[in-house]
Amino acid sequence: MDRPPSLSKEAFIEKMRNEVERVLGQVAEAVNQAPAGRLITDSEEKVRDLMAQLRRTVYETAVQMRVDEAEKSFPPSPGCGERSKEA
């Protein structure tokens, strides 16, 4: 079986750049909002949740981009997109 087409690293990075920067900004805000003496207690869970969501989004996007590339390599099915002559 042939290996499916790969996603473009450059396109993937470009697509994810804004989301990564947005989440990193939220991490900085969570850490900055934690009061002195409670830095870890008041920010760790928020940062963990932010990074878990980012991890999920990054992985889902990478998988979808690879699937999209694979779909491009298949020709359309016969009759795909044609209107029925019976209508």
Secondary structure by P-SEA (a helix, b strand, c coil): ccccccccaaaaaaaaaaaaaaaaaaaaaaaaaccccccccccaaaaaaaaaaaaaaaaaaaaaaaaaaaaaacccccccccccccc
